Amino acid sequence: MFLENVREWLESPAADVAERGGRLNVLRGAVARATTPLLPDDYLHLANPLWSARELRGRVVDVRKETADSATLVIKPGWGFDFRYEPGQYIGIGILVDGRWHWRSYSLTSPPDWNDPRYGNKVIAIAVKAMPEGFLSSHLVNGVTPGTVVRLAAPQGAFVLPSPAPPKVLFLTAGSGITPVMSMLRALDRRDSVTDVVHIHSARSTDEVMFADELADLHRRHPGFVSHIHLTADNGKFSPDALDDLYPDWRERQTWACGPLGMLDGIEKYWRTAGLDDALHVERFEVERSATTEGGTVTFGKTGRTTTVDGATTLLEAGESAGVQLPFGCRMGICQTCVVTLTSGHARDLRNGTERFEGEKVQTCISAAAGDCTLDV
């Protein structure tokens, strides 16, 4: 028991040092932050893989199925992770597969400062739905086991639920778009602030409803919460036109929507027509790639590595396939974290076809090679 408690203390985030105080904690934090490229960080991981002053790491402590093709991953972060994120934000997660790190961003489904006694100390959770074309999502759902060490990027994103929440709330989700809203619902539940909330979730069948049991439990426990499951196999796609009959006060509600692009485009148009743009908050998980490019050979100038890609592969994906670690955040063209300089050649924005030239900055997560090009990274 003593050794287990020591391990818990050593793995707990250094971000808490200033809050907890104590000379030993201050010393631990100082050593972690005073590291050079060789000392002591390169040796800390030999004692514990979660010890790092240079990057955020975590250990997967549980993997549990939500549906046949989705799963929740519970992760215990190591030093430096800030648990004071906002409900609805996402994190980056890096997984080592076949000797190469693969990165993606996933919404946190856990509430802030989540302390689950089943896992000890604070943990976080994400939920992943395996996509037919998604190598990493399929691996996370079916190939990751407890004990796996992952890399993490700090929580970020503006699709968040404020505290206190608005008096009347509407959530519109479909498929894996439910994940950021689960963090919001869990946060409201912990604060006992589920006052007047309607959640409409679309899935093809009952077997494909993520968090079905938890939604039903919230519905039972909170008189102010309505869980409305719309099954598309039986009823077709949900249309905002149905809101007047189902929930006539929808215009009075602050709305958060997350799901497929077509669904979100329809919701935005509907709210715009009603003059309610300011009451709508939207989160997109994918980029609509409307432009085509010819692809080419991408060279990463500082590393000297090259890779040849087609016109549908982003420069960020090209770098990851070549083993080059590029900066990134949202992977959707929003946060500007992935911006680098194009030192030669041309690139094109996959969303609208805008071409970038030598010397210009490009967002690698939504840009592809328009012929051979070189990046300053």
NORCOR-V634085 format. One record per residue. RES is the residue in one small letter. PSI is psi in radians with two decimals (999 if undefined). Layout:
res=RES psi=PSI
res=RES psi=PSI
This chain:
res=m psi=-0.69
res=f psi=-0.80
res=l psi=-0.63
res=e psi=-0.69
res=n psi=-0.68
res=v psi=-0.74
res=r psi=-0.75
res=e psi=-0.75
res=w psi=-0.72
res=l psi=-0.54
res=e psi=-0.21
res=s psi=2.63
res=p psi=2.42
res=a psi=-0.27
res=a psi=-0.35
res=d psi=-0.03
res=v psi=-0.87
res=a psi=-0.56
res=e psi=-0.73
res=r psi=-0.51
res=g psi=-2.98
res=g psi=2.39
res=r psi=-0.67
res=l psi=-0.69
res=n psi=-0.72
res=v psi=-0.73
res=l psi=-0.76
res=r psi=-0.81
res=g psi=-0.69
res=a psi=-0.73
res=v psi=-0.73
res=a psi=-0.65
res=r psi=-0.29
res=a psi=0.18
res=t psi=2.64
res=t psi=3.08
res=p psi=-0.31
res=l psi=-0.42
res=l psi=2.40
res=p psi=0.10
res=d psi=-0.63
res=d psi=-0.26
res=y psi=-0.34
res=l psi=-0.70
res=h psi=-0.32
res=l psi=-0.55
res=a psi=-0.67
res=n psi=2.21
res=p psi=-0.23
res=l psi=-0.09
res=w psi=2.01
res=s psi=2.31
res=a psi=-0.11
res=r psi=-0.32
res=e psi=2.73
res=l psi=2.34
res=r psi=2.88
res=g psi=2.86
res=r psi=2.26
res=v psi=2.12
res=v psi=-0.21
res=d psi=2.49
res=v psi=2.05
res=r psi=2.39
res=k psi=2.41
res=e psi=-0.81
res=t psi=-3.06
res=a psi=-0.52
res=d psi=0.40
res=s psi=2.72
res=a psi=2.65
res=t psi=2.31
res=l psi=2.11
res=v psi=2.23
res=i psi=2.35
res=k psi=1.84
res=p psi=2.69
res=g psi=-2.68
res=w psi=2.45
res=g psi=-0.15
res=f psi=2.35
res=d psi=1.96
res=f psi=0.01
res=r psi=0.76
res=y psi=3.03
res=e psi=2.49
res=p psi=2.19
res=g psi=-0.24
res=q psi=2.91
res=y psi=2.87
res=i psi=2.79
res=g psi=2.48
res=i psi=2.29
res=g psi=2.27
res=i psi=2.35
res=l psi=2.01
res=v psi=2.13
res=d psi=0.72
res=g psi=0.13
res=r psi=2.42
res=w psi=2.26
res=h psi=2.30
res=w psi=2.45
res=r psi=2.89
res=s psi=2.40
res=y psi=2.52
res=s psi=2.46
res=l psi=2.31
res=t psi=-0.19
res=s psi=2.66
res=p psi=2.79
res=p psi=2.61
res=d psi=0.77
res=w psi=2.07
res=n psi=1.75
res=d psi=2.06
res=p psi=-0.35
res=r psi=-0.46
res=y psi=-0.21
res=g psi=2.27
res=n psi=-2.91
res=k psi=2.48
res=v psi=2.96
res=i psi=2.90
res=a psi=2.54
res=i psi=2.77
res=a psi=2.35
res=v psi=2.35
res=k psi=2.16
res=a psi=2.20
res=m psi=2.52
res=p psi=-0.65
res=e psi=0.08
res=g psi=1.73
res=f psi=-0.86
res=l psi=-0.68
res=s psi=-0.69
res=s psi=-0.66
res=h psi=-0.73
res=l psi=-0.64
res=v psi=-0.69
res=n psi=-0.21
res=g psi=-0.14
res=v psi=2.39
res=t psi=2.72
res=p psi=2.44
res=g psi=-0.29
res=t psi=2.27
res=v psi=2.28
res=v psi=2.82
res=r psi=2.61
res=l psi=2.57
res=a psi=2.53
res=a psi=2.59
res=p psi=2.48
res=q psi=3.06
res=g psi=2.58
res=a psi=-0.02
res=f psi=1.42
res=v psi=2.74
res=l psi=2.13
res=p psi=2.84
res=s psi=2.10
res=p psi=2.73
res=a psi=2.75
res=p psi=2.71
res=p psi=-0.49
res=k psi=2.20
res=v psi=2.50
res=l psi=2.21
res=f psi=2.28
res=l psi=1.99
res=t psi=2.85
res=a psi=2.48
res=g psi=-2.33
res=s psi=-0.05
res=g psi=-0.15
res=i psi=-0.31
res=t psi=-0.86
res=p psi=-0.53
res=v psi=-0.52
res=m psi=-0.66
res=s psi=-0.71
res=m psi=-0.81
res=l psi=-0.71
res=r psi=-0.64
res=a psi=-0.76
res=l psi=-0.70
res=d psi=-0.76
res=r psi=-0.60
res=r psi=-0.04
res=d psi=0.81
res=s psi=0.40
res=v psi=1.52
res=t psi=-0.96
res=d psi=1.50
res=v psi=2.23
res=v psi=2.25
res=h psi=2.01
res=i psi=2.05
res=h psi=2.30
res=s psi=2.37
res=a psi=2.76
res=r psi=-0.73
res=s psi=2.96
res=t psi=-0.56
res=d psi=-0.30
res=e psi=0.19
res=v psi=1.91
res=m psi=2.46
res=f psi=0.52
res=a psi=-0.80
res=d psi=-0.70
res=e psi=-0.68
res=l psi=-0.73
res=a psi=-0.66
res=d psi=-0.74
res=l psi=-0.69
res=h psi=-0.69
res=r psi=-0.70
res=r psi=-0.42
res=h psi=1.91
res=p psi=-0.45
res=g psi=0.10
res=f psi=2.27
res=v psi=2.12
res=s psi=1.93
res=h psi=1.92
res=i psi=2.14
res=h psi=2.01
res=l psi=1.98
res=t psi=-0.47
res=a psi=-0.54
res=d psi=-0.57
res=n psi=0.04
res=g psi=-3.14
res=k psi=2.51
res=f psi=2.39
res=s psi=2.36
res=p psi=-0.35
res=d psi=-0.43
res=a psi=-0.19
res=l psi=-0.64
res=d psi=-0.64
res=d psi=-0.68
res=l psi=-0.90
res=y psi=1.43
res=p psi=-0.33
res=d psi=0.31
res=w psi=-0.49
res=r psi=-0.35
res=e psi=-0.06
res=r psi=2.45
res=q psi=2.29
res=t psi=2.36
res=w psi=2.21
res=a psi=2.39
res=c psi=2.26
res=g psi=-2.79
res=p psi=2.73
res=l psi=-0.74
res=g psi=-0.71
res=m psi=-0.79
res=l psi=-0.66
res=d psi=-0.73
res=g psi=-0.71
res=i psi=-0.78
res=e psi=-0.74
res=k psi=-0.72
res=y psi=-0.77
res=w psi=-0.63
res=r psi=-0.74
res=t psi=-0.59
res=a psi=-0.02
res=g psi=0.55
res=l psi=0.50
res=d psi=-0.70
res=d psi=-0.27
res=a psi=0.04
res=l psi=2.30
res=h psi=2.18
res=v psi=2.44
res=e psi=2.20
res=r psi=2.35
res=f psi=-0.14
res=e psi=2.77
res=v psi=2.30
res=e psi=1.93
res=r psi=1.61
res=s psi=-0.24
res=a psi=2.72
res=t psi=2.53
res=t psi=2.94
res=e psi=-0.17
res=g psi=-2.95
res=g psi=-2.93
res=t psi=2.15
res=v psi=2.21
res=t psi=2.35
res=f psi=1.78
res=g psi=-0.79
res=k psi=-0.47
res=t psi=-0.37
res=g psi=0.08
res=r psi=2.64
res=t psi=2.75
res=t psi=2.55
res=t psi=2.22
res=v psi=2.84
res=d psi=3.14
res=g psi=-0.08
res=a psi=-0.06
res=t psi=2.21
res=t psi=2.78
res=l psi=-0.58
res=l psi=-0.79
res=e psi=-0.62
res=a psi=-0.77
res=g psi=-0.75
res=e psi=-0.63
res=s psi=-0.44
res=a psi=0.03
res=g psi=0.39
res=v psi=2.17
res=q psi=1.78
res=l psi=2.65
res=p psi=2.57
res=f psi=2.87
res=g psi=-1.55
res=c psi=-0.44
res=r psi=0.39
res=m psi=0.15
res=g psi=0.36
res=i psi=-0.83
res=c psi=-0.25
res=q psi=0.15
res=t psi=-0.52
res=c psi=0.14
res=v psi=2.24
res=v psi=2.98
res=t psi=2.36
res=l psi=1.88
res=t psi=-0.36
res=s psi=2.74
res=g psi=-2.87
res=h psi=2.64
res=a psi=2.80
res=r psi=2.39
res=d psi=2.13
res=l psi=-0.27
res=r psi=-0.63
res=n psi=0.00
res=g psi=0.03
res=t psi=2.27
res=e psi=2.43
res=r psi=2.53
res=f psi=3.01
res=e psi=2.29
res=g psi=-0.22
res=e psi=2.80
res=k psi=2.49
res=v psi=2.55
res=q psi=1.91
res=t psi=-0.39
res=c psi=-0.29
res=i psi=0.33
res=s psi=2.56
res=a psi=2.84
res=a psi=2.28
res=a psi=1.23
res=g psi=-3.03
res=d psi=2.47
res=c psi=2.85
res=t psi=2.37
res=l psi=2.54
res=d psi=1.23
res=v psi=999
